[in-house]
Every structure is written in structure tokens, then in C-alpha cells.
């Protein structure tokens, strides 16, 4: 497999050029591997590209349309059958020499128990192996509840989680750039403290020691809250102990935080014995605001709703009297109360799942929600994706139908987002920023509104 001539050798060794070539071919390089055998130089360059592209791997599992459908993972946004993953890993590690550095798993809850076990086992035996180069491992622990193999890798990682109570204690202090905990971590920490204590004072001393003994600090704390735990009478957000959250924010030296609300289908068993003890104060982000006080200040909180159903539905509901509301209009007020925040950024999903959004009603809901509870000053940043019927033509220009209290400022930078129906589709979203400002209440709301470029084009053509 020798190069035909010096000029072809130069081309075949040019990674940038080869990458451009394969990006223009459907399926990319990994789905056209036979082409790499053109010559030795070309094969070497292709393998180098594969190694570079797979240092970071993102696995996403799509929602099943019915119970009999086999889950289809998307690996770095490319579909691959579950049964083909072991051979895929073998090629990456033995032929391309990939040593995984960043591994992200999304929606692993779509796998059944056996599928999840096999996926977890193959991932370790064929891809992660000793994990010495691993810097980030997130999402896998959602399935195994942070098993010994996962928790054993935490010492290598800068980003890790979600964790529960069983994570390995670190002998030397460990700092994470980004650490994910879930609602069960808070619940089980409270349960363990209550079980070992006979009084509220003793319980809080045990809590302090428990969180210190983990020997952990983190720059950013991410809290995954399930909207769909099994609770009495419904699937809902479980009660959380405010003192545990308040304590770990302080002990772990948290600088910034993110709340991620998730609708999942994992039947994870949970116990809330701590609630019966009266040693802790319970709260939920969708409860009416309580009288308790939090003393830790985290100025800026990010809210990720990209995997939410219930919270998204509540915040987009058309009326405060909407009969199916679950209380998530209290989310903003509770965040301010828990974290003493003065800036909140909310990211909505760009898929609609049958729930239609009327821009005017939606923005009016945001205003109502932002005024629940007390705040000294508040800046809200919202990223919202809407459908074509929210666009209107005014004076020959296509724009968004927004409440008169909002002022349109300027166009925002386009977003290119992947849609995963049956195959990968990259869609261009364009939009504009609008703002509401109430100087008397010290409230500023910046909303970036986006619609598909194709919808803008159709609206222009129909005017």
C-alpha cells in the first residue's frame, strides 16, 4: 500500500483535508472504513483521525416508541446497534489505539436491566479498561448506582457522577471541576445520619462528619432531580433535606451550581425515613415556598430542562389555573431561597414532544413565576425554542409573537442542533433576544427565542 506519487502522499497525510472529505460523506469516517485502505499513508491518517475523534465519546439512548422496540444508542451522534458495540470498541482500542478520556452517557434508563448490565460490562472490559487516561465519566453511574468499578475511577476524573452514598472515600483531598449528585444522595445521607443519631444536634454533627469524610471539594455542583420517583399516590419529585444541601455547599466549597430536572423510567427504590424524625427540614423545588432560611450564597444557578417533562409542562402552561399543574411555577422562587441567587439561566429542550408552546402565554408564565417569593434583585436568562405558529409577519418582517411588556433587542447567534428521530439531522435555529425590565422590582428577564430557519423561510414565502 505505497503512495502513488509525492503529491498524493501529501494529500493523504493532511488530517484537515481528510476530515473535510469524510464530513461530506454520509455516515462519516467510521461508517466508511473500507475507504481508508486506499494506501498506507491514507490508512494511517484515517486511524489518527478516528483516535482523535474518540478521545471523547457521547452515548445517547432515544426514548422507546413502544415496549418491544430495541434501544438504539447514538455514539458521537451516529447510530449503532447495541449488539455491534463490542466489535466497535475492539476496533477503536486495538486498531485505532483509542484511550478514552471523556465519556458521557445520556438516557441509560431506556435500557432494561440485562441490556444495562451488558452495556456496562462491555464498556469496562473493552473500552474503558484500566481508565488511567479517563478525565470525565458522567451518566453511567445512573444505572449502576455508582458501583465499585465506577467509584474506583473517580480519583482519575475532573468530572464525575451522579454519585450516591457508596462512593469511595478519598484518602487524600480530591477536587472536581464538576461533580454530579442526585436526589438519592441527599436522601440517603439524611437517612444514614438519622439512623445513627438520637437527637437533632447529634444528627447534624454526624452529617457534618459524613460530608467532611468524603474528602471532596468541587468548583461546580450539579444536582440531578428526578421528576418521576415512586412516591405515595404518584410519580413525583421526592422530598429533600435542606440542611444536607446547605452543609455540602459549604464543606465542598461549591462556587457554582446547576439543577437538572429529569423524567426517567428507572424504578429506583428510595426511602425517606429521615422525614419522620423531624431532624431535617424537607423541601421540594415544586413546593410552595417554606419559612426555612438558607445561608449559603451561589450567585448564578443554571437550570437544565432538556430532559424534563413535568417542569417544562408547568412553566409553559397557559394559565395559572391550569388543572394539571404540579407546582413547578415555584421552581424559581425555591432556587432563590435555597441558593440566595441573583441570576438564573434556564435552558429548555428544542424538541416539543407534542406539547405546543404559545410564546405570549409562555413568557407571561415566566414573569409570574419570577415574581413568586422575595428577591432583592434578579436577572433571568431563558433559552426557548418555539414552533412556526409563534412567528408573525409585521411590516413585512418575520418575527416572534411576544407580549407588549417585552422589547425586541437584536438577533442572536444561530444554533446548529442535532435532532435524533431515526437518523441524525442537524437543524439550524435562528432567533432574537427580547427583554423585560422592571426597575422598581429589580427584575430583568432576557429571553433568547429560537425557531427553525425553515419555518422562517416558509413564513416569508407565505406572506
N, C-alpha and C positions, 0 to 999 in steps of 0.2 A: 504494500500500500504506500508507494512512494509518490511524492508530489510530481505532477506532470511537468511543471516549469516553475522558475523562481517567482513569477508574478502570481500564480495560483497559490503557491505556498504562503506568500504574504497575505493573501485574502483569507486563506483557511486558518491562519493564526490570529486573525483580528477578531477578538471576542465581541467588540462593539458591533461590528458588521454582521457577524453570525447571529447575534442576538436579534438584530433588526430583521434579518431574513426569517428566523423562526417565529418571531412575533407576528409576521404577516401570513403564516401558515396556520390553518385551523388545527387546534389542539396543541400547538407549540412544539417545543423540542421533545418533551417526554412522550408525546404520542406519535412521534415520527422518528423513532430511534434508528430505524434502518438507514436513514439518510446519512447518519454520522459515519458510516463505513465507506464513504467515497474515497477517503485516503487517510493515511496515518495522522497527518497534521490536523485534518478536519476532525477526526475522531478525538484527538487529544483536546482540541479547543472545545468541542461539544461536551466532553466529560468535565472539563474545568467549569464550563457554564452551569452544568447540572449541579455540580458540587456547590458552587456559589449560590445558586437559587434555592438550594435545600438546606442551607445552614439554619434558616428559619422556616418552619413548617406550620401551616394553619389547617386544622381539620374542622370541617363544619358538617353537621348532620342535619338534613332537611326534615321538617315536620312530615310525619307519615300521613298520607291521604286516607288510608284505611288500615285495619289491624293486620291484614295479610301482606301488606307491602313491605318489601325488604328495604332497610335503610340504606341510602346511598351517600357515602361520605364525599365531600369535595375537599381535595387536598391541594392547597395553594390555588383554590378556585377552579380546579379541574376535577371532573367526576371520575371515580374509580370504584369498582365493586369491592365489597368487604373481603370476598374470597381471594381477590387479587393483591391485597395489601402485603401479605408475607413475601411474595415474589418481588414486589415493588421495593420493599425495604432491603431485600437481599441485593438487588441491583444497585441501589443507592450506596450502600455501605461497602460492598465488595468490589464493584466495578468503578463507581464514580468516587469512592473514598469519602463519602459524606460523614461528617461528625456533627451531629445535630447540636445547635446552640440555643435555639429558641423554639419552643413547642407550645402551641395554643390549641386547645380543644373546645369547640362550642357545640352545645346541644347534645352532649353524650347521653342525656336522658332519653333520647329517641331509641337507644339500643335496649333490647331485653337483657336479662341477667346473663345468659350464656353468651350472647353476642358481645356484651360489655366485657365479660371475663376474657374471652378470646382476644378481643381488641387490645385490652390492657396487657395480656401476656405476650402477644406478638410484638407490641410496641417496645417492651423492655428487652425481649430476647433477641430481636432482630434489628431494631433501630437505635434505641437509647443505649443499650448495653451498660457499660460502667458509668456513662453520663458525666465523664470528667470535664467535657467541654460545655456542658449544659449551663446556660445562664438564666433561662426563663422556662418555667413549667407551670402552665395555668390551665385549669378546666378538667384535667384528667382526674384530679382528686375528688371531683364531684361524684364520680361513680364509685370509687373505692373507699371513700371517706378517709382519704389521706392515709393509705396503708403504709406499712413499714418501708416498702421499696420507694414510695413517693417521698415520705418524710425524710428518708435517708439521703435524698438528693437535695434537700432544702439548703444544706450548707454550701453547695456549689452555686446556688441561684441568687440573682439580684431581684427577680420577680417570681412569686410563688403563691399557690393557693388554688381553691379555697382550703383553709385548714379547719380542723376541728380539734377537740381536746387531746387527741392522741399524737400530735406532732412531737417528734423527738426534742428533748430539752438540749440546748446547746451548751457545751462545756465552756466555750469562750463566747463573748458577746457577738451577736450576729445582727448586721444591719441590712435591711432590704430596701431597695429603691421603691418597690411596690409590693405590698403584701395583701392578699385577699383572705378575708374571713367570711363565714356565712352566719346566718341567724342561729344555726345549731351550736356554733362555737360559743356564742353569748349565752344561750340557754344551758348548755352542759357545764360551762364554767360556774354559773349560778347554782345549778343542781349539786355539783361537787362541793361547793362551799357550804351550802345549806346542810348537806348530809353530814359534814364534819363539825358543824357548829351547834351550840346550844343557845346562843344569843345573837342578836343583830350585830353587836360590837365585835364579837368573836368571828362571826361570819365575814365581816368586812376586812378584818385582819388576815383571814385565810385567803380571801380574794386578792388582797394586795400582794401577799407572798406568792400566790399561784401565778399571777401575771408577771411578777418580777423574775421568778424562777425560770420562765421561758427564755430569759436572757436575750430578748429581741427588741430591736427598735426599727422603725420604718419611716421613710420620707412620706410615702403616700399609703393610706389605708383605704382599701376597697371593701365595702360591705355588701355581700350578696343577700338579698332578702327574697325568699320565695313567697309569691302571692298565693300559692296553692298547696300549702301543707295541710294534712288532715287535721282539722280542728273540730270541736263539737258542733255538729249541725251543718258544716260547710267546709269547703277548701278555701283557706284564707291565710293571711299574714299572722304568724304566731306572736304571742306576747314576748317582749324583750325587756331585760333588766337594765334600766338606765344607768345604775351605779357601775355595772361592769363595763359598759361602753365608755362612760366618763373616766373611769380609772385607767383603762388601757390607752385611751387617747393621751393621757398624761405620762404614764410609765413608758410607753413605747415612743415618746417624743414625736408624735404624728404632726406633720407640717400641713398636709392637705388630705382631703378625703373625697371619696366617691360612693354614692349609693346606687346599686344596680338592682332593680326590681325585675324578677324573673318568673314567668309562668313555666313551670316544669311538670313533668309527669312521673318523676321518681317518687315512689311511695316510701319516702324516708320516715322512719319511725321517730317520733320526738316525745319527750317527757317534760312536763312543766311543773314538777313537784315544788320548785323554788317559789312558785306563785302562792302556794298555800302557807308559806312560812311567815309572810309579812316582813321578811328581812330585806327585800328589794322592792323598788318601785317599778311597776310594769308600764310599758308604753308600746304603742304601735304607730307607724308613720301615718296610718289611715284613721287613727282615733281622734276625737275632739281633743283640743289642747288641754293638757293637765296643769296642775298647780306646782309641779316639781320644778326645780331650778338646776340647770347645768352650768358648771363653772369654767369649762374649757372652751377656748375660742379657736375655731378654724374658719378663717375669713371667707374662703372660697370653697364651695361644695359643688361637685359635678353630679348630675343625676342622669344615669343611663337607663333609658326606657326602651331600648332597641329589642329586648326580649320580653317586654311586658305586654299583658293583655288587659288586666283589670284596671291598673293605674292609668294607662293610656285611654281606656274607655271612659273612666271617670272624668279625667281632665278635659276630654273632648266632648263631653255630654252637652246637650243643647240647652239644658235648663237646670237650675239648682234644685228643682222639684222632680227631676228625672227619677222614676221609681226604683231603678236598679243600681243606684249609686252605692258604693261601698266605703265611702269616706275618704277617698284619696285626694279630694279637694283640700284636705288638711295637711297634705304632704309638705307644702312649702312652709306653713306655719310651724310644723313639728321640726323640720330641719333647722329653722332659725332658732327654735327653743333648745334643741339638742346641742347644736354646734356654735350658737351665737354668731351665725354667719351674716355677712352683709352683701355677699354676692353668690348667686345660684345660677348655674348653667344647666339647662335641660336639653337632652338630645332625644328626639322622637324617632321611631323607625320610619324608613322610607317605603315599607310595604304596608298595604292597607288592610289585608285580611278581611275584606268585606265590611269594615267599619268606615263609613264615609265621614269626611271632615268638611264642615262648613266654616270657612275661615272666620267670618264675623263672629259666629257663636263661640268658636274655639278661643279666639283672642279675648272675648268678653269673659269667658270662663277663667282664663289665666289671670285677668285683672281681679276677679272675685277671689280666686284662690290666694293671690299675693297679698290681699288685704285681711286675711284671716290671721288673727293674733297681732302681737305688738312687735314693731321693729323700729329702731332708731333711724336707719336708712337701709335701702335695699336696691340692688341692681340685679335684674334678671335678664339672662341671655337665653333665648329659646331658638332651637333649630327645628322647623316644622315643614313637613312635606305634604302637599295637597294635590288634589285631582283637578282635572281640566275644568269641571263646572265651577271651580273657585276663581277662575280667570274671567275678567271682564274687559270690554273694549271701551275706553273713554278717550274722546277726541282723537280717534284713530290709533290709539296706542293700547297694546295689550298689557294689562296689569292685574293685580290681585284685588279681590273684593274685601276691603278691610273696614273696621269701624271708624267713624269720623274722629274718634279720640286719638287715633294713631296717625303719625306723619310718615310719609314715604321719604327715605333719605337718599339711598343710592343703590345701584346694582351690586350684588355680591359676587364673589368669585365662583365660577361654575364648579359643580361637584360631579365626579365620574364615579358612579356607584354600581356595584355588581348586583344583578338580580339573578336569583337561582331558582327558576321554575323547574325545567327539565334539563336545561343546559345553561352554561354561563352566558349571560348577556350583560354588557356594560352599557349603562344608560347615562345620558348627560342631563343633569338637572341645573336649571338656571333660575335666578330669582333676584330678590331685592330685600334690603333691610328697611324695616319700619320701626318707629319708636313711639312709646307712650311715656310721658313725663308728668309727674305730679310733684311740684316743688314743695308744696305745703306738707305732703305726707312723705317727702323724700323717697319717692319711688320712681325708678327708671326701668323700663322694660324694652329691651332690644330684641326684636323678632326677625330672624332670617327666614323668609318664606321661599320655598322652592317648588317648582313644578317641572315636569318633563319638557325638554326642549321641543319634542314632537307635539306636545299639547299646545305650546305657544304658536308653533307653525300652523297647526290646524285652525286655531282661533283667528290668526291673522288672515288665513285664506278664506274663512267663512264670513268675515266682517263685510 
